Amino acid sequence: MKNRELLERVKKDYYNTIKTLANIIDVSDPYTHGHSGKVMKYSMIICTELGIDGREKMAIKNAALLHDIGKVFIDKKILTKNGKLTSFEWRIMQEHPVEGARIISQLGFLYNAVPIVYHHHERFDGGGYPDPKKREEDIPVGARILSVCDSYDAMTSERPYRRAYSKDYAINELREMAGSQFDPKIVDVFVKSLNGN
């Protein structure tokens, strides 16, 4: 087999592995079907606007597709609960970034997506999980991008416990939380892209 053919085969296997893992996420939680793909689409728009390219952009793309892979270990009763989670259930839910990072760390070619998946629920102000009190500079830019995209898609999608919010409502929420939950620069870029500016 020639080097070019081998490289193409490796690329195809790489893509198919990521696609399969993303499909596993969709199957595990019917309410979030297609969520990872939308988060990936939004994150790529932000990357383009911020001038992020190359390996970093690919890491963010892969992390966006796989950011919720850790949810495969969460009981479906918790994932699809029609109401507020108990404190015990919430602690279990908060483990999904850790489990997701652990899963993808086993695939060497995804090494640069691991910290993005691990930190995608950290807050800009040092709250969040799994490592609260992280400073802005300790949270990878990819994780800060995913945080905005993940939250926007969650707000504008149906959930077992509520109807989808409007685009305008979600944008207002992002703006209100800019500087606390979200990186304000990323919120600004994302909102402008949503509004076609």
Backbone as a printed PyTorch tensor [residue, N CA C, xyz], in Angstrom:
tensor([[[  0.8470,  -1.1780,   0.0000],
         [  0.0000,   0.0000,   0.0000],
         [  0.8950,   1.2450,   0.0000]],

        [[  0.5880,   2.1690,  -0.8310],
         [  1.3690,   3.3930,  -0.9250],
         [  1.0910,   4.2940,   0.2750]],

        [[  2.0380,   5.1710,   0.5780],
         [  1.9030,   6.0850,   1.7120],
         [  0.6500,   6.9470,   1.6140]],

        [[  0.3510,   7.4240,   0.4260],
         [ -0.8240,   8.2770,   0.2230],
         [ -2.1090,   7.5030,   0.5400]],

        [[ -2.1930,   6.2690,   0.0620],
         [ -3.3730,   5.4380,   0.3240],
         [ -3.4860,   5.1280,   1.8100]],

        [[ -2.3590,   4.8490,   2.4340],
         [ -2.3500,   4.5600,   3.8660],
         [ -2.8180,   5.7740,   4.6640]],

        [[ -2.3360,   6.9410,   4.3040],
         [ -2.7480,   8.1690,   4.9760],
         [ -4.2480,   8.4000,   4.8200]],

        [[ -4.7750,   8.1910,   3.6340],
         [ -6.2100,   8.3610,   3.4020],
         [ -7.0190,   7.3660,   4.2290]],

        [[ -6.5240,   6.1640,   4.3510],
         [ -7.2220,   5.1440,   5.1440],
         [ -7.2200,   5.5150,   6.6270]],

        [[ -6.0870,   5.9980,   7.1030],
         [ -5.9910,   6.4270,   8.5030],
         [ -6.9470,   7.5920,   8.7600]],

        [[ -6.9840,   8.5590,   7.8450],
         [ -7.8940,   9.6970,   7.9870],
         [ -9.3480,   9.2350,   8.0320]],

        [[ -9.6950,   8.2930,   7.1730],
         [-11.0620,   7.7730,   7.1290],
         [-11.3970,   7.0500,   8.4330]],

        [[-10.4710,   6.2320,   8.9250],
         [-10.6910,   5.5260,  10.1890],
         [-10.8230,   6.5080,  11.3530]],

        [[-10.0170,   7.5280,  11.3410],
         [-10.0420,   8.5820,  12.3580],
         [-11.4250,   9.2350,  12.3810]],

        [[-11.8890,   9.6600,  11.2160],
         [-13.1950,  10.3010,  11.1070],
         [-14.3100,   9.3470,  11.5340]],

        [[-14.2500,   8.1000,  11.0880],
         [-15.2900,   7.1220,  11.4260],
         [-15.3220,   6.8260,  12.9170]],

        [[-14.1650,   6.8240,  13.5750],
         [-14.1190,   6.6130,  15.0230],
         [-14.8380,   7.7450,  15.7450]],

        [[-14.5390,   8.9650,  15.3670],
         [-15.1830,  10.1240,  15.9950],
         [-16.6840,  10.1200,  15.7170]],

        [[-17.0640,   9.8220,  14.4930],
         [-18.4820,   9.7710,  14.1120],
         [-19.2250,   8.7010,  14.9200]],

        [[-18.6050,   7.5430,  15.0950],
         [-19.2170,   6.4610,  15.8700],
         [-19.4030,   6.8740,  17.3220]],

        [[-18.3830,   7.4800,  17.9080],
         [-18.4950,   7.9370,  19.2950],
         [-19.5850,   8.9980,  19.4330]],

        [[-19.6670,   9.9070,  18.4830],
         [-20.7100,  10.9380,  18.5190],
         [-22.1000,  10.3090,  18.4050]],

        [[-22.2390,   9.2750,  17.5950],
         [-23.5220,   8.5730,  17.4720],
         [-23.9010,   7.8740,  18.7670]],

        [[-22.9160,   7.3600,  19.4970],
         [-23.1740,   6.7220,  20.7930],
         [-23.7800,   7.7380,  21.7530]],

        [[-23.2730,   8.9550,  21.7190],
         [-23.8150,  10.0140,  22.5780],
         [-25.2790,  10.2610,  22.2360]],

        [[-25.5900,  10.3860,  20.9530],
         [-26.9680,  10.6490,  20.5250],
         [-27.9180,   9.5380,  20.9510]],

        [[-27.4730,   8.3000,  20.8650],
         [-28.3170,   7.1610,  21.2330],
         [-28.5560,   7.1220,  22.7400]],

        [[-27.5530,   7.5520,  23.5220],
         [-27.6790,   7.4600,  24.9780],
         [-28.6890,   8.4490,  25.5460]],

        [[-28.9600,   9.5390,  24.8520],
         [-29.9010,  10.5420,  25.3500],
         [-30.7160,  11.1030,  24.1880]],

        [[-31.9280,  10.5800,  23.9820],
         [-32.7330,  11.0050,  22.8340],
         [-33.0820,  12.4930,  22.8380]],

        [[-33.0940,  13.1240,  24.0120],
         [-33.4360,  14.5450,  24.0700],
         [-32.3260,  15.4380,  23.5360]],

        [[-31.1250,  14.9000,  23.4710],
         [-30.0200,  15.7190,  22.9700],
         [-29.5290,  15.2300,  21.6130]],

        [[-30.3640,  14.4900,  20.9060],
         [-29.9890,  13.9910,  19.5800],
         [-29.5930,  15.1660,  18.6770]],

        [[-28.4240,  15.0780,  18.0960],
         [-27.9400,  16.1300,  17.2130],
         [-27.2400,  17.2760,  17.9240]],

        [[-27.2630,  17.2690,  19.2520],
         [-26.6680,  18.3520,  20.0440],
         [-25.1790,  18.5210,  19.7450]],

        [[-24.4430,  17.4370,  19.7460],
         [-22.9900,  17.5200,  19.5360],
         [-22.6580,  18.1180,  18.1700]],

        [[-23.4230,  17.7540,  17.1640],
         [-23.2040,  18.3090,  15.8290],
         [-23.4550,  19.8080,  15.7820]],

        [[-24.4980,  20.2560,  16.4980],
         [-24.7780,  21.6950,  16.5250],
         [-23.6960,  22.4490,  17.2990]],

        [[-23.2480,  21.8710,  18.4160],
         [-22.1740,  22.4980,  19.1890],
         [-20.9110,  22.6020,  18.3320]],

        [[-20.6390,  21.5620,  17.5570],
         [-19.4760,  21.5830,  16.6690],
         [-19.6190,  22.6880,  15.6160]],

        [[-20.8000,  22.7890,  15.0210],
         [-21.0320,  23.8100,  13.9900],
         [-20.8260,  25.2120,  14.5660]],

        [[-21.4240,  25.4790,  15.7170],
         [-21.2740,  26.7880,  16.3500],
         [-19.8150,  27.0630,  16.7210]],

        [[-19.1420,  26.0530,  17.2540],
         [-17.7530,  26.2570,  17.6840],
         [-16.8340,  26.5450,  16.4990]],

        [[-17.1310,  25.9450,  15.3520],
         [-16.3060,  26.2090,  14.1710],
         [-16.4990,  27.6390,  13.6660]],

        [[-17.7030,  28.1580,  13.8070],
         [-17.9600,  29.5580,  13.4430],
         [-17.1300,  30.4790,  14.3340]],

        [[-17.1370,  30.2030,  15.6300],
         [-16.3620,  31.0250,  16.5660],
         [-14.8720,  30.9210,  16.2630]],

        [[-14.3960,  29.7140,  16.0080],
         [-12.9740,  29.5330,  15.6710],
         [-12.5870,  30.3780,  14.4630]],

        [[-13.4220,  30.3550,  13.4530],
         [-13.1460,  31.1400,  12.2490],
         [-13.0870,  32.6240,  12.5820]],

        [[-14.0540,  33.0920,  13.3590],
         [-14.1000,  34.5120,  13.7280],
         [-12.9030,  34.9240,  14.5800]],

        [[-12.4060,  34.0100,  15.4150],
         [-11.2660,  34.3160,  16.2870],
         [ -9.9180,  34.0290,  15.6270]],

        [[ -9.9460,  33.4930,  14.4110],
         [ -8.7000,  33.1880,  13.7150],
         [ -8.0040,  31.9390,  14.2310]],

        [[ -8.7700,  31.0470,  14.8500],
         [ -8.2100,  29.7830,  15.3370],
         [ -8.2430,  28.7920,  14.1840]],

        [[ -7.1080,  28.1760,  13.8990],
         [ -7.0730,  27.2090,  12.8040],
         [ -6.1240,  26.0610,  13.1330]],

        [[ -5.8650,  25.2480,  12.1520],
         [ -4.9140,  24.1520,  12.2990],
         [ -5.3050,  23.1330,  13.3560]],

        [[ -4.3130,  22.6720,  14.0880],
         [ -4.5310,  21.6210,  15.0930],
         [ -5.4660,  22.0570,  16.2120]],

        [[ -5.3560,  23.3260,  16.6010],
         [ -6.2260,  23.8000,  17.6730],
         [ -7.6910,  23.7570,  17.2340]],

        [[ -7.9600,  24.1590,  16.0080],
         [ -9.3340,  24.1220,  15.5000],
         [ -9.8260,  22.6780,  15.4100]],

        [[ -8.9610,  21.7630,  14.9680],
         [ -9.3440,  20.3500,  14.8850],
         [ -9.6120,  19.7810,  16.2800]],

        [[ -8.8190,  20.1750,  17.2650],
         [ -9.0380,  19.7120,  18.6390],
         [-10.3900,  20.1940,  19.1530]],

        [[-10.7280,  21.4440,  18.8630],
         [-12.0160,  22.0030,  19.2920],
         [-13.1590,  21.2990,  18.5720]],

        [[-12.9890,  21.0350,  17.2940],
         [-14.0180,  20.3210,  16.5270],
         [-14.2600,  18.9410,  17.1270]],

        [[-13.1900,  18.2060,  17.3870],
         [-13.3260,  16.8620,  17.9560],
         [-13.9310,  16.9070,  19.3520]],

        [[-13.4750,  17.8620,  20.1590],
         [-14.0210,  17.9960,  21.5120],
         [-15.5060,  18.3450,  21.4680]],

        [[-15.8990,  19.2000,  20.5290],
         [-17.3140,  19.5710,  20.3990],
         [-18.1640,  18.3470,  20.0940]],

        [[-17.6830,  17.5110,  19.2030],
         [-18.4360,  16.3020,  18.8500],
         [-18.5000,  15.3050,  19.9980]],

        [[-17.4830,  15.3170,  20.8640],
         [-17.3780,  14.2900,  21.9070],
         [-17.5210,  14.8330,  23.3260]],

        [[-17.8910,  16.0920,  23.4950],
         [-17.8840,  16.6920,  24.8310],
         [-18.8020,  15.9940,  25.8270]],

        [[-19.8440,  15.3470,  25.3660],
         [-20.7830,  14.6760,  26.2740],
         [-20.6430,  13.1570,  26.2860]],

        [[-19.5500,  12.6150,  25.7600],
         [-19.3750,  11.1580,  25.7070],
         [-19.4110,  10.5430,  27.1070]],

        [[-19.0130,  11.2830,  28.1180],
         [-19.0530,  10.7790,  29.4920],
         [-20.4560,  10.4960,  29.9940]],

        [[-21.4710,  11.0350,  29.3250],
         [-22.8590,  10.7930,  29.7380],
         [-23.3030,   9.3570,  29.4760]],

        [[-22.5230,   8.5980,  28.7050],
         [-22.9010,   7.2010,  28.4630],
         [-22.8710,   6.3950,  29.7570]],

        [[-22.1780,   6.8890,  30.7830],
         [-22.1080,   6.1960,  32.0700],
         [-23.1770,   6.6600,  33.0530]],

        [[-23.9800,   7.6290,  32.6550],
         [-25.0150,   8.1580,  33.5430],
         [-26.3230,   7.4310,  33.2830]],

        [[-26.9700,   7.0400,  34.3560],
         [-28.2470,   6.3330,  34.2760],
         [-29.2380,   7.1530,  33.4410]],

        [[-29.9200,   6.4830,  32.5190],
         [-30.8950,   7.1730,  31.6490],
         [-31.9980,   7.8490,  32.4580]],

        [[-32.3100,   7.3060,  33.6270],
         [-33.3410,   7.9290,  34.4630],
         [-32.9170,   9.3310,  34.8940]],

        [[-31.6250,   9.5190,  35.0860],
         [-31.1140,  10.8420,  35.4470],
         [-31.0810,  11.7350,  34.2080]],

        [[-30.5860,  11.2040,  33.1040],
         [-30.4740,  11.9930,  31.8680],
         [-31.8210,  12.4970,  31.3690]],

        [[-32.8450,  11.6960,  31.5410],
         [-34.1590,  12.0380,  30.9850],
         [-35.1750,  12.4130,  32.0610]],

        [[-34.7010,  12.7040,  33.2540],
         [-35.6090,  13.0260,  34.3600],
         [-36.4560,  14.2490,  34.0200]],

        [[-37.7350,  14.1280,  34.2820],
         [-38.6870,  15.2020,  34.0150],
         [-38.8520,  16.0400,  35.2790]],

        [[-37.8440,  16.8070,  35.5870],
         [-37.8620,  17.6330,  36.7880],
         [-36.4510,  17.9040,  37.2680]],

        [[-36.3760,  18.6130,  38.3860],
         [-35.0810,  19.0070,  38.9370],
         [-34.3320,  17.7940,  39.4800]],

        [[-33.0220,  17.7730,  39.2380],
         [-32.1890,  16.6920,  39.7590],
         [-31.9730,  16.8810,  41.2510]],

        [[-31.8950,  15.7690,  41.9810],
         [-31.5270,  15.8330,  43.3970],
         [-30.0450,  16.1920,  43.4820]],

        [[-29.5690,  16.5400,  44.6680],
         [-28.1460,  16.8730,  44.8070],
         [-27.2740,  15.6690,  44.4670]],

        [[-27.7240,  14.4680,  44.8020],
         [-26.9800,  13.2530,  44.4630],
         [-26.9240,  13.0660,  42.9450]],

        [[-28.0730,  13.2200,  42.2840],
         [-28.1230,  13.0790,  40.8230],
         [-27.2640,  14.1420,  40.1400]],

        [[-27.2670,  15.3570,  40.6940],
         [-26.4740,  16.4320,  40.1060],
         [-24.9760,  16.1300,  40.2100]],

        [[-24.5460,  15.5620,  41.3490],
         [-23.1310,  15.1790,  41.5050],
         [-22.7460,  14.1210,  40.4770]],

        [[-23.6460,  13.1880,  40.2110],
         [-23.3840,  12.1670,  39.1830],
         [-23.2650,  12.8330,  37.8140]],

        [[-24.1800,  13.7370,  37.5080],
         [-24.1560,  14.4400,  36.2230],
         [-22.8530,  15.2250,  36.0510]],

        [[-22.3480,  15.7920,  37.1350],
         [-21.1240,  16.5900,  37.0730],
         [-19.8760,  15.7550,  36.7940]],

        [[-19.9970,  14.4510,  36.8310],
         [-18.8540,  13.5850,  36.5330],
         [-18.6580,  13.3680,  35.0330]],

        [[-19.6300,  13.7600,  34.2160],
         [-19.5120,  13.4320,  32.7930],
         [-18.3080,  14.0600,  32.0920]],

        [[-17.8550,  15.2690,  32.4510],
         [-16.6450,  15.7630,  31.7840],
         [-15.3990,  14.9440,  32.1480]],

        [[-15.3350,  14.4960,  33.3960],
         [-14.2030,  13.6760,  33.8470],
         [-14.2110,  12.3440,  33.1100]],

        [[-15.3830,  11.7100,  33.0680],
         [-15.5020,  10.4180,  32.3770],
         [-15.2520,  10.5730,  30.8780]],

        [[-15.7540,  11.6530,  30.3020],
         [-15.5320,  11.8910,  28.8780],
         [-14.0590,  12.0530,  28.5540]],

        [[-13.3570,  12.8250,  29.3760],
         [-11.9170,  13.0140,  29.1690],
         [-11.1790,  11.6870,  29.3200]],

        [[-11.6080,  10.8840,  30.2890],
         [-10.9760,   9.5730,  30.4970],
         [-11.1690,   8.6820,  29.2690]],

        [[-12.3640,   8.6780,  28.7250],
         [-12.6510,   7.8400,  27.5490],
         [-11.7830,   8.2590,  26.3650]],

        [[-11.8070,   9.5430,  26.0370],
         [-11.0810,   9.9430,  24.8260],
         [ -9.5730,   9.9620,  25.0260]],

        [[ -9.1190,   9.9950,  26.2810],
         [ -7.6680,   9.9380,  26.5120],
         [ -7.0980,   8.5800,  26.1180]],

        [[ -7.9680,   7.5800,  25.9990],
         [ -7.5380,   6.2480,  25.5800],
         [ -7.2550,   6.1860,  24.0790]],

        [[ -7.7060,   7.1940,  23.3620],
         [ -7.4840,   7.2650,  21.9160],
         [ -6.4110,   8.3200,  21.6680]],

        [[ -5.1930,   7.8830,  21.4830],
         [ -4.0530,   8.7840,  21.3840],
         [ -4.2260,   9.9340,  20.4190]],

        [[ -4.9200,   9.7100,  19.3150],
         [ -5.0640,  10.7730,  18.3230],
         [ -5.9900,  11.8950,  18.7860]],

        [[ -6.6800,  11.7050,  19.9130],
         [ -7.5620,  12.7400,  20.4450],
         [ -6.9610,  13.4550,  21.6600]],

        [[ -5.6560,  13.2680,  21.8900],
         [ -5.0140,  13.8020,  23.0910],
         [ -5.2670,  15.2930,  23.2990]],

        [[ -5.2840,  16.0820,  22.2230],
         [ -5.4400,  17.5270,  22.3900],
         [ -6.8980,  17.9560,  22.6210]],

        [[ -7.8360,  17.0330,  22.5020],
         [ -9.2380,  17.3340,  22.8180],
         [ -9.5540,  17.0430,  24.2870]],

        [[ -8.7000,  16.2700,  24.9550],
         [ -8.9620,  15.8380,  26.3350],
         [ -9.1750,  17.0190,  27.2830]],

        [[ -8.2670,  18.0140,  27.3590],
         [ -8.5000,  19.1130,  28.3010],
         [ -9.7300,  19.9560,  27.9590]],

        [[-10.0870,  20.0110,  26.7040],
         [-11.2770,  20.7760,  26.3070],
         [-12.5300,  20.0780,  26.8220]],

        [[-12.6110,  18.7750,  26.6300],
         [-13.7490,  17.9990,  27.1340],
         [-13.8000,  18.0840,  28.6590]],

        [[-12.6590,  17.9270,  29.2970],
         [-12.5890,  17.9370,  30.7650],
         [-13.0900,  19.2630,  31.3500]],

        [[-12.7560,  20.3790,  30.7210],
         [-13.0510,  21.7010,  31.2920],
         [-14.2660,  22.4010,  30.6880]],

        [[-15.0570,  21.7400,  29.8580],
         [-16.1110,  22.4760,  29.1530],
         [-17.2530,  22.9710,  30.0380]],

        [[-17.2840,  22.5750,  31.3190],
         [-18.2920,  23.1130,  32.2460],
         [-17.6800,  24.0140,  33.3110]],

        [[-16.4270,  24.4320,  33.1010],
         [-15.8280,  25.4160,  34.0030],
         [-16.4190,  26.7810,  33.6660]],

        [[-16.4900,  27.6220,  34.6780],
         [-17.0260,  28.9700,  34.4730],
         [-15.8920,  29.9810,  34.3640]],

        [[-16.1260,  31.0140,  33.6220],
         [-15.1490,  32.0760,  33.4160],
         [-14.7350,  32.7170,  34.7430]],

        [[-15.6790,  32.7710,  35.7120],
         [-15.4060,  33.4120,  36.9990],
         [-14.8300,  32.4610,  38.0470]],

        [[-14.4850,  31.2450,  37.6510],
         [-13.8730,  30.3100,  38.5980],
         [-14.8380,  29.3200,  39.2150]],

        [[-16.0890,  29.3770,  38.8570],
         [-17.0510,  28.3910,  39.3390],
         [-17.0920,  27.2160,  38.3740]],

        [[-18.1580,  26.5070,  38.3910],
         [-18.3240,  25.3920,  37.4590],
         [-17.7340,  24.0960,  37.9770]],

        [[-17.5710,  23.1470,  37.1020],
         [-17.0400,  21.8450,  37.4800],
         [-16.2880,  21.2450,  36.3050]],

        [[-15.3940,  20.3140,  36.4860],
         [-15.0670,  19.5720,  37.7070],
         [-14.0250,  20.2370,  38.6070]],

        [[-13.3710,  21.3080,  38.1700],
         [-12.3300,  21.9710,  38.9700],
         [-12.6750,  23.4280,  39.2280]],

        [[-13.6510,  23.6900,  40.1190],
         [-14.0040,  25.0860,  40.3770],
         [-12.7890,  25.8690,  40.8770]],

        [[-12.8390,  27.1370,  40.6750],
         [-11.7890,  28.0800,  41.0550],
         [-10.6620,  28.1420,  40.0360]],

        [[-10.8620,  27.5630,  38.8860],
         [ -9.8940,  27.7270,  37.7990],
         [ -9.9450,  29.1870,  37.3620]],

        [[ -8.8050,  29.7170,  37.0250],
         [ -8.7460,  31.0720,  36.4800],
         [ -8.9450,  31.0000,  34.9690]],

        [[ -9.3270,  32.1280,  34.4060],
         [ -9.5740,  32.1980,  32.9550],
         [ -8.4310,  31.5820,  32.1620]],

        [[ -7.1980,  31.9380,  32.5180],
         [ -6.0520,  31.4560,  31.7480],
         [ -5.7990,  29.9630,  31.9300]],

        [[ -6.4190,  29.3520,  32.9470],
         [ -6.2720,  27.9110,  33.1720],
         [ -7.2960,  27.0930,  32.3910]],

        [[ -8.2920,  27.7540,  31.8540],
         [ -9.3450,  27.0590,  31.1080],
         [ -9.0230,  27.1930,  29.6220]],

        [[ -8.8270,  26.0820,  28.9230],
         [ -8.4930,  26.1720,  27.4950],
         [ -9.5430,  26.9790,  26.7260]],

        [[ -9.0790,  27.7560,  25.7600],
         [-10.0030,  28.5620,  24.9590],
         [-11.0580,  27.6730,  24.3090]],

        [[-10.6870,  26.4660,  23.9100],
         [-11.6580,  25.5470,  23.3240],
         [-12.7770,  25.2040,  24.2880]],

        [[-12.4420,  25.0400,  25.5650],
         [-13.4630,  24.7470,  26.5770],
         [-14.3680,  25.9520,  26.7880]],

        [[-13.7970,  27.1500,  26.7300],
         [-14.6070,  28.3660,  26.8670],
         [-15.5480,  28.5290,  25.6750]],

        [[-15.0820,  28.1490,  24.4980],
         [-15.9360,  28.1830,  23.2990],
         [-17.0630,  27.1650,  23.4390]],

        [[-16.7290,  25.9370,  23.8240],
         [-17.7480,  24.8920,  23.9740],
         [-18.7760,  25.2590,  25.0270]],

        [[-18.3460,  25.9090,  26.0980],
         [-19.2700,  26.3090,  27.1530],
         [-20.3880,  27.1900,  26.6040]],

        [[-20.0280,  28.1530,  25.7780],
         [-21.0140,  29.0600,  25.1760],
         [-21.9200,  28.3020,  24.2090]],

        [[-21.3160,  27.5260,  23.3160],
         [-22.0910,  26.8060,  22.2920],
         [-23.0030,  25.7510,  22.9130]],

        [[-22.4820,  25.0250,  23.8940],
         [-23.2370,  23.9870,  24.5960],
         [-24.4500,  24.6040,  25.2970]],

        [[-24.2250,  25.7050,  25.9910],
         [-25.3200,  26.3580,  26.7200],
         [-26.3730,  26.9200,  25.7750]],

        [[-25.9250,  27.5430,  24.6890],
         [-26.8800,  28.0900,  23.7200],
         [-27.7580,  26.9810,  23.1460]],

        [[-27.1320,  25.8910,  22.7230],
         [-27.9260,  24.8160,  22.1330],
         [-28.8420,  24.1760,  23.1710]],

        [[-28.3710,  24.0390,  24.4050],
         [-29.2230,  23.4750,  25.4590],
         [-30.4490,  24.3600,  25.6880]],

        [[-30.2410,  25.6730,  25.7010],
         [-31.3660,  26.5810,  25.9270],
         [-32.3660,  26.5550,  24.7780]],

        [[-31.8930,  26.4140,  23.5590],
         [-32.7840,  26.4940,  22.3910],
         [-33.3090,  25.1310,  21.9470]],

        [[-33.1100,  24.1250,  22.7790],
         [-33.5820,  22.7650,  22.4720],
         [-34.5800,  22.2940,  23.5160]],

        [[-35.4840,  21.4210,  23.0860],
         [-36.4420,  20.8070,  24.0060],
         [-35.6930,  19.9500,  25.0200]],

        [[-36.1730,  19.9280,  26.2400],
         [-35.6400,  19.0770,  27.2960],
         [-36.8110,  18.3400,  27.9280]],

        [[-36.5400,  17.2430,  28.6380],
         [-37.6630,  16.5150,  29.2350],
         [-38.4380,  17.3560,  30.2470]],

        [[-37.7970,  18.3670,  30.8150],
         [-38.3960,  19.1580,  31.8810],
         [-38.8610,  20.5530,  31.4470]],

        [[-38.6250,  20.9260,  30.1630],
         [-39.0660,  22.2450,  29.6920],
         [-39.0510,  22.3230,  28.1700]],

        [[-39.7690,  23.3150,  27.6640],
         [-39.7850,  23.5710,  26.2240],
         [-38.5350,  24.3650,  25.8430]],

        [[-38.2380,  24.4120,  24.5650],
         [-37.0800,  25.1710,  24.0720],
         [-37.3210,  26.6650,  24.2560]],

        [[-36.2610,  27.3760,  24.6070],
         [-36.3300,  28.8320,  24.6870],
         [-36.0730,  29.4190,  23.3010]],

        [[-36.5220,  30.6410,  23.0980],
         [-36.3050,  31.3160,  21.8160],
         [-34.8390,  31.7220,  21.6660]],

        [[-34.4570,  31.9820,  20.4320],
         [-33.1020,  32.4630,  20.1350],
         [-32.8260,  33.7500,  20.9050]],

        [[-33.7760,  34.6820,  20.8970],
         [-33.5800,  35.9650,  21.5830],
         [-33.3900,  35.7750,  23.0820]],

        [[-34.1880,  34.8930,  23.6690],
         [-34.0500,  34.6200,  25.0980],
         [-32.6560,  34.0670,  25.3890]],

        [[-32.2210,  33.1000,  24.5940],
         [-30.9140,  32.4730,  24.8080],
         [-29.7850,  33.4930,  24.6480]],

        [[-29.8890,  34.3490,  23.6530],
         [-28.8700,  35.3880,  23.4540],
         [-28.8150,  36.3190,  24.6580]],

        [[-29.9790,  36.7180,  25.1670],
         [-30.0100,  37.5830,  26.3540],
         [-29.3710,  36.8970,  27.5550]],

        [[-29.6290,  35.5990,  27.7180],
         [-29.0110,  34.8480,  28.8180],
         [-27.4910,  34.8120,  28.6710]],

        [[-27.0090,  34.5570,  27.4670],
         [-25.5600,  34.5450,  27.2380],
         [-24.9540,  35.9040,  27.5840]],

        [[-25.6100,  36.9600,  27.1460],
         [-25.1010,  38.3150,  27.4280],
         [-25.0910,  38.6020,  28.9280]],

        [[-26.1600,  38.1890,  29.6150],
         [-26.2280,  38.4230,  31.0620],
         [-25.1400,  37.6710,  31.8160]],

        [[-24.7700,  36.5020,  31.3180],
         [-23.7810,  35.6670,  31.9990],
         [-22.3560,  35.8890,  31.4810]],

        [[-22.1950,  36.7790,  30.5090],
         [-20.8520,  37.0980,  30.0010],
         [-20.0500,  37.7560,  31.1180]],

        [[-18.8620,  37.2490,  31.3460],
         [-18.0070,  37.7640,  32.4130],
         [-18.1210,  36.9790,  33.6960]],

        [[-19.2070,  36.2350,  33.8620],
         [-19.3460,  35.3690,  35.0410],
         [-19.2680,  33.9100,  34.5940]],

        [[-20.3060,  33.4230,  33.9530],
         [-20.2730,  32.0400,  33.4680],
         [-19.4440,  31.9080,  32.1920]],

        [[-19.5340,  32.8980,  31.3200],
         [-18.9320,  32.7860,  29.9930],
         [-17.8660,  33.8450,  29.7410]],

        [[-16.9360,  33.5030,  28.8670],
         [-15.9150,  34.4370,  28.3970],
         [-16.6300,  35.5090,  27.5650]],

        [[-16.5640,  36.7780,  27.9830],
         [-17.3200,  37.8220,  27.2760],
         [-16.9070,  38.0010,  25.8150]],

        [[-15.6380,  37.8050,  25.5070],
         [-15.1830,  37.9450,  24.1190],
         [-15.8350,  36.8820,  23.2390]],

        [[-15.9200,  35.6600,  23.7520],
         [-16.5170,  34.5660,  22.9820],
         [-18.0180,  34.7810,  22.8240]],

        [[-18.6740,  35.2390,  23.8840],
         [-20.1060,  35.5440,  23.7850],
         [-20.3320,  36.6020,  22.7140]],

        [[-19.5350,  37.6540,  22.7290],
         [-19.6940,  38.7380,  21.7590],
         [-19.5470,  38.2310,  20.3220]],

        [[-18.5090,  37.4390,  20.0810],
         [-18.2710,  36.8900,  18.7380],
         [-19.4250,  35.9840,  18.3220]],

        [[-19.8820,  35.1350,  19.2460],
         [-20.9530,  34.1880,  18.9300],
         [-22.2620,  34.9130,  18.6320]],

        [[-22.6230,  35.8720,  19.4710],
         [-23.8760,  36.6100,  19.2710],
         [-23.8470,  37.3650,  17.9430]],

        [[-22.7290,  37.9810,  17.6290],
         [-22.6190,  38.6850,  16.3440],
         [-22.7930,  37.7130,  15.1820]],

        [[-22.2300,  36.5170,  15.3040],
         [-22.3730,  35.5340,  14.2150],
         [-23.8160,  35.0540,  14.0970]],

        [[-24.5070,  34.9000,  15.2240],
         [-25.9150,  34.4850,  15.1890],
         [-26.7910,  35.5540,  14.5500]],

        [[-26.4210,  36.7980,  14.7760],
         [-27.1980,  37.9150,  14.2340],
         [-26.7500,  38.3290,  12.8400]],

        [[-25.8060,  37.5780,  12.2740],
         [-25.3630,  37.8430,  10.9130],
         [-24.4550,  39.0410,  10.7510]],

        [[-23.8120,  39.4700,  11.8280],
         [-22.8950,  40.6320,  11.7520],
         [-21.4690,  40.1870,  11.5130]]])
